[in-house]
Amino acid sequence: MQDKIDFTMILGGMTKTLQPLDVTVNKPVKDALRRLWNAWLVEGEHTFTDGGSMRMPMLQCIVQWIVQVWQDFDPSVIKKALVKCCIANAMDGTEDNALWNVVVVVRAD
């Protein structure tokens, strides 16, 4: 039996186009968790081993960070990402070009 697999080469720099959840969900979530981790490192209550090494935060603390980040996360971002990747587009075809719609943000410094 032969597998029905098509191989293709994905060019570098295409993550934001072909994997929008990596950019719109994973990165902001990881950044928010990193901020909470850094705040804990600076301000948190720490315990140390007999050898003087700082212990990791308790699992309960980490779970609370994850819950906090998800509660603060705007779910409309996920829908926009799925539309951008043409996974959850409108069935009437009005969003078929979402992949190619680019918004350019210009900062006025």
Secondary structure, 3 states (H helix, E strand, C coil): CCCCCCCCCCCCCCHHHHCHHHHHHHHHHHHHHHHHHHHHHHHCCCCECCCCCECCCCHHHHHHHHHHHHHHCCCHHHHHHHHHCCCCCCCCCCCCCHHHCCCCCCCCC
